[in-house]
């Protein structure tokens, strides 16, 4: 999908290409790492409780 930016007098705006989800990769990676760490921590706590 492309956005028509031909209206702009500025070449930078006309040539801009949005990277889509690629720009959010760092945020998603951080959240995933945090979720995995929380999951592993809870899993260890469950084993201690059961033992």
TIFIGU-562696 format. One line per field, with one value per atom (N, C-alpha, C, O, CB): residue number from 0; atom name; x, y, z. Coordinates in pm, 1 decimal, padded with zeros to 6 digits. Glycine has a CB too. Layout:
<rokes>
seq = NUM, ...
atom = CA, ...
px = X, ...
py = Y, ...
pz = Z, ...
</rokes>
This chain:
<rokes>
seq = 0, 0, 0, 0, 0, 1, 1, 1, 1, 1, 2, 2, 2, 2, 2, 3, 3, 3, 3, 3, 4, 4, 4, 4, 4, 5, 5, 5, 5, 5, 6, 6, 6, 6, 6, 7, 7, 7, 7, 7, 8, 8, 8, 8, 8, 9, 9, 9, 9, 9, 10, 10, 10, 10, 10, 11, 11, 11, 11, 11, 12, 12, 12, 12, 12, 13, 13, 13, 13, 13, 14, 14, 14, 14, 14, 15, 15, 15, 15, 15, 16, 16, 16, 16, 16, 17, 17, 17, 17, 17, 18, 18, 18, 18, 18, 19, 19, 19, 19, 19, 20, 20, 20, 20, 20, 21, 21, 21, 21, 21, 22, 22, 22, 22, 22, 23, 23, 23, 23, 23, 24, 24, 24, 24, 24, 25, 25, 25, 25, 25, 26, 26, 26, 26, 26, 27, 27, 27, 27, 27, 28, 28, 28, 28, 28, 29, 29, 29, 29, 29, 30, 30, 30, 30, 30, 31, 31, 31, 31, 31, 32, 32, 32, 32, 32, 33, 33, 33, 33, 33, 34, 34, 34, 34, 34, 35, 35, 35, 35, 35, 36, 36, 36, 36, 36, 37, 37, 37, 37, 37, 38, 38, 38, 38, 38, 39, 39, 39, 39, 39, 40, 40, 40, 40, 40, 41, 41, 41, 41, 41, 42, 42, 42, 42, 42, 43, 43, 43, 43, 43, 44, 44, 44, 44, 44, 45, 45, 45, 45, 45, 46, 46, 46, 46, 46, 47, 47, 47, 47, 47, 48, 48, 48, 48, 48, 49, 49, 49, 49, 49, 50, 50, 50, 50, 50
atom = N, CA, C, O, CB, N, CA, C, O, CB, N, CA, C, O, CB, N, CA, C, O, CB, N, CA, C, O, CB, N, CA, C, O, CB, N, CA, C, O, CB, N, CA, C, O, CB, N, CA, C, O, CB, N, CA, C, O, CB, N, CA, C, O, CB, N, CA, C, O, CB, N, CA, C, O, CB, N, CA, C, O, CB, N, CA, C, O, CB, N, CA, C, O, CB, N, CA, C, O, CB, N, CA, C, O, CB, N, CA, C, O, CB, N, CA, C, O, CB, N, CA, C, O, CB, N, CA, C, O, CB, N, CA, C, O, CB, N, CA, C, O, CB, N, CA, C, O, CB, N, CA, C, O, CB, N, CA, C, O, CB, N, CA, C, O, CB, N, CA, C, O, CB, N, CA, C, O, CB, N, CA, C, O, CB, N, CA, C, O, CB, N, CA, C, O, CB, N, CA, C, O, CB, N, CA, C, O, CB, N, CA, C, O, CB, N, CA, C, O, CB, N, CA, C, O, CB, N, CA, C, O, CB, N, CA, C, O, CB, N, CA, C, O, CB, N, CA, C, O, CB, N, CA, C, O, CB, N, CA, C, O, CB, N, CA, C, O, CB, N, CA, C, O, CB, N, CA, C, O, CB, N, CA, C, O, CB, N, CA, C, O, CB, N, CA, C, O, CB, N, CA, C, O, CB
px = 00084.8, 00000.0, 00088.6, 00186.6, -00096.1, 00054.2, 00134.3, 00047.1, -00069.3, 00201.5, 00104.7, 00033.2, 00081.2, 00201.6, 00055.4, -00011.2, 00023.7, 00063.3, -00019.5, -00094.5, 00189.0, 00238.2, 00283.0, 00364.6, 00354.3, 00229.7, 00269.2, 00228.4, 00278.5, 00208.3, 00138.9, 00092.7, 00201.0, 00194.4, -00028.2, 00300.3, 00399.5, 00506.3, 00554.4, 00465.1, 00542.2, 00650.0, 00789.1, 00889.4, 00642.2, 00793.8, 00921.4, 00951.4, 00870.3, 00920.9, 01068.6, 01106.7, 01116.1, 01079.8, 01238.9, 01164.2, 01178.6, 01043.8, 01036.9, 01236.6, 00939.2, 00805.8, 00754.9, 00695.5, 00707.7, 00777.9, 00731.5, 00802.3, 00742.2, 00752.8, 00927.9, 01006.7, 01000.9, 01056.6, 01150.0, 00935.3, 00930.5, 00867.9, 00763.0, 00852.5, 00932.8, 00880.5, 00866.0, 00965.1, 00973.6, 00743.1, 00716.0, 00762.4, 00729.6, 00564.2, 00838.5, 00890.1, 00787.1, 00816.4, 01013.6, 00669.5, 00563.1, 00597.1, 00644.6, 00536.4, 00572.7, 00592.8, 00739.6, 00770.9, 00532.7, 00828.9, 00971.5, 01013.8, 01100.3, 01053.1, 00953.6, 00992.1, 00947.1, 00997.4, 00934.0, 00853.1, 00804.4, 00876.3, 00846.8, 00656.1, 00969.0, 01038.5, 01103.2, 01094.8, 01142.1, 01166.7, 01235.1, 01136.2, 01165.4, 01314.6, 01020.7, 00919.5, 00865.7, 00851.6, 00805.1, 00835.6, 00780.7, 00881.5, 00843.8, 00739.5, 01008.3, 01111.4, 01123.9, 01137.3, 01246.7, 01119.4, 01128.0, 01011.7, 01030.5, 01133.8, 00891.8, 00773.2, 00776.9, 00738.4, 00645.9, 00822.7, 00831.8, 00932.5, 00905.6, 00871.3, 01046.9, 01148.8, 01095.9, 01116.7, 01275.0, 01028.1, 00971.1, 00866.9, 00863.5, 00907.9, 00782.9, 00680.4, 00743.6, 00696.8, 00585.5, 00849.0, 00916.5, 00981.8, 00975.0, 01020.8, 01044.9, 01108.4, 01004.9, 01028.6, 01185.5, 00891.7, 00784.4, 00732.0, 00708.1, 00670.0, 00714.0, 00665.3, 00762.1, 00719.0, 00645.5, 00891.4, 00992.5, 00996.2, 01009.7, 01132.4, 00984.5, 00985.4, 00865.3, 00879.8, 00983.7, 00746.6, 00626.6, 00637.5, 00591.2, 00501.2, 00697.5, 00714.2, 00805.0, 00777.3, 00773.0, 00912.9, 01003.8, 00932.4, 00950.7, 01130.8, 00852.4, 00778.2, 00677.4, 00658.1, 00707.9, 00612.2, 00517.1, 00586.0, 00530.4, 00448.0, 00707.1, 00780.9, 00817.5, 00813.9, 00908.8, 00852.9, 00887.4, 00765.5, 00776.7, 00944.5, 00650.2, 00527.5, 00486.9, 00444.7, 00414.7, 00499.3, 00459.6, 00553.1, 00510.7, 00454.2, 00679.1, 00777.9, 00764.3, 00841.1, 00915.1
py = -00118.2, 00000.0, 00123.5, 00131.1, 00000.4, 00217.2, 00337.1, 00459.8, 00463.2, 00341.9, 00558.7, 00683.9, 00786.3, 00803.5, 00735.2, 00853.4, 00954.5, 01083.6, 01149.3, 00979.5, 01118.1, 01241.8, 01342.7, 01430.6, 01211.0, 01329.8, 01418.6, 01564.2, 01654.7, 01370.2, 01586.8, 01721.4, 01806.2, 01929.1, 01713.6, 01741.1, 01813.0, 01878.8, 01819.3, 01718.4, 02001.5, 02066.5, 02015.4, 02048.4, 02217.1, 01934.8, 01886.7, 01745.1, 01654.1, 01890.9, 01727.5, 01597.1, 01492.2, 01376.6, 01606.9, 01531.1, 01437.4, 01373.0, 01252.3, 01509.3, 01451.4, 01399.8, 01311.7, 01206.8, 01515.1, 01353.6, 01273.3, 01138.7, 01040.7, 01349.7, 01131.6, 01009.7, 00922.6, 00812.8, 01044.8, 00968.2, 00895.3, 00757.4, 00743.8, 00975.0, 00655.1, 00518.5, 00467.9, 00453.7, 00424.3, 00440.8, 00391.3, 00246.1, 00164.0, 00403.5, 00214.3, 00078.9, -00014.9, -00132.9, 00081.9, 00033.0, -00051.1, -00102.5, -00026.8, -00168.1, -00231.0, -00290.2, -00297.6, -00314.6, -00428.9, -00285.3, -00295.2, -00194.9, -00225.2, -00272.7, -00076.5, 00026.7, -00006.4, 00052.6, 00160.2, -00099.9, -00136.9, -00259.3, -00301.3, -00163.0, -00316.5, -00438.3, -00429.9, -00524.4, -00471.8, -00319.6, -00305.5, -00310.1, -00370.2, -00174.3, -00248.3, -00250.8, -00391.3, -00437.9, -00154.7, -00458.7, -00594.3, -00689.3, -00775.5, -00644.7, -00675.4, -00763.0, -00743.3, -00840.2, -00736.7, -00619.2, -00590.4, -00649.5, -00706.7, -00441.4, -00636.0, -00690.2, -00842.3, -00903.4, -00642.1, -00903.7, -01048.9, -01101.4, -01199.6, -01093.7, -01036.5, -01077.3, -01066.7, -01156.8, -00992.2, -00957.9, -00938.7, -01046.4, -01099.6, -00798.9, -01078.2, -01180.8, -01318.2, -01394.8, -01185.1, -01350.1, -01478.2, -01488.3, -01592.8, -01497.9, -01380.3, -01379.8, -01398.8, -01473.3, -01248.9, -01332.3, -01346.3, -01489.3, -01546.1, -01247.7, -01547.4, -01684.5, -01781.7, -01868.9, -01722.7, -01767.8, -01857.0, -01840.9, -01939.3, -01828.0, -01718.5, -01692.1, -01759.7, -01823.2, -01539.3, -01745.5, -01808.3, -01960.4, -02028.9, -01762.1, -02012.4, -02156.4, -02210.8, -02316.6, -02190.3, -02138.5, -02179.6, -02173.0, -02261.0, -02089.4, -02070.2, -02055.8, -02167.7, -02217.1, -01921.6, -02208.4, -02320.6, -02450.0, -02529.5, -02338.4, -02471.6, -02594.5, -02595.9, -02700.8, -02607.0, -02478.6, -02470.5, -02499.9, -02567.0, -02331.1, -02449.6, -02469.3, -02616.2, -02669.4, -02382.4, -02682.4, -02820.8, -02916.4, -03023.7, -02857.4, -02878.1, -02968.1, -02979.5, -03051.7, -02922.6
pz = 00000.0, 00000.0, 00000.0, 00074.1, 00122.1, -00081.4, -00095.5, -00073.6, -00113.6, -00233.6, -00010.4, 00014.0, -00087.7, -00106.7, 00160.4, -00152.3, -00251.6, -00180.6, -00117.4, -00349.4, -00192.0, -00129.7, -00234.8, -00206.8, -00034.3, -00354.6, -00463.6, -00438.7, -00505.3, -00593.6, -00344.3, -00311.9, -00245.6, -00248.9, -00221.5, -00185.5, -00106.4, -00194.0, -00290.4, -00007.4, -00159.1, -00232.9, -00191.0, -00254.3, -00212.7, -00083.9, -00031.5, -00079.7, -00062.5, 00121.1, -00140.0, -00192.9, -00083.1, -00104.8, -00266.1, 00034.0, 00145.4, 00179.6, 00203.2, 00269.1, 00182.4, 00213.2, 00100.1, 00124.8, 00238.6, -00022.9, -00137.0, -00144.7, -00188.6, -00267.2, -00103.3, -00115.4, 00010.1, 00010.2, -00146.1, 00116.6, 00243.0, 00225.0, 00161.9, 00347.3, 00280.8, 00276.7, 00419.6, 00491.1, 00193.3, 00461.0, 00596.0, 00606.3, 00520.6, 00630.7, 00710.7, 00728.7, 00790.0, 00809.3, 00815.4, 00820.5, 00874.7, 01013.8, 01098.5, 00781.9, 01037.4, 01170.3, 01209.8, 01327.7, 01174.6, 01114.5, 01144.0, 01252.0, 01334.3, 01016.6, 01251.8, 01347.3, 01490.1, 01585.7, 01304.7, 01505.2, 01636.9, 01693.6, 01805.5, 01630.9, 01619.2, 01659.7, 01796.6, 01875.0, 01559.4, 01825.9, 01955.2, 02070.9, 02174.2, 01959.9, 02055.8, 02161.0, 02180.5, 02293.6, 02128.1, 02070.6, 02079.0, 02141.1, 02220.5, 01940.3, 02106.6, 02161.3, 02312.3, 02386.9, 02092.6, 02356.7, 02499.6, 02576.6, 02684.0, 02522.5, 02522.8, 02589.2, 02592.0, 02691.7, 02519.2, 02483.5, 02477.0, 02579.5, 02648.7, 02335.4, 02588.9, 02685.2, 02827.3, 02908.6, 02669.3, 02857.0, 02990.4, 03021.5, 03132.5, 03001.9, 02924.3, 02943.8, 02965.5, 03049.7, 02823.4, 02890.9, 02907.2, 03044.2, 03108.9, 02797.7, 03088.5, 03220.2, 03331.1, 03426.2, 03241.8, 03319.3, 03417.5, 03418.9, 03525.5, 03387.5, 03300.0, 03289.1, 03356.6, 03432.0, 03141.5, 03330.4, 03389.3, 03541.5, 03614.2, 03329.0, 03588.6, 03732.9, 03800.2, 03904.7, 03760.4, 03739.4, 03795.6, 03791.0, 03882.2, 03719.6, 03686.6, 03672.3, 03784.1, 03840.6, 03532.8, 03815.6, 03923.7, 04059.8, 04143.9, 03925.3, 04080.4, 04205.2, 04223.0, 04334.1, 04209.6, 04113.1, 04118.2, 04158.0, 04233.8, 03983.0, 04107.1, 04141.0, 04289.2, 04353.5, 04054.5, 04343.4, 04485.9, 04573.5, 04676.0, 04519.6, 04532.7, 04608.6, 04607.5, 04710.1, 04551.9, 04492.2, 04478.4, 04552.9, 04595.7, 04332.8, 04568.3, 04631.0, 04779.6, 04843.2, 04600.0
</rokes>
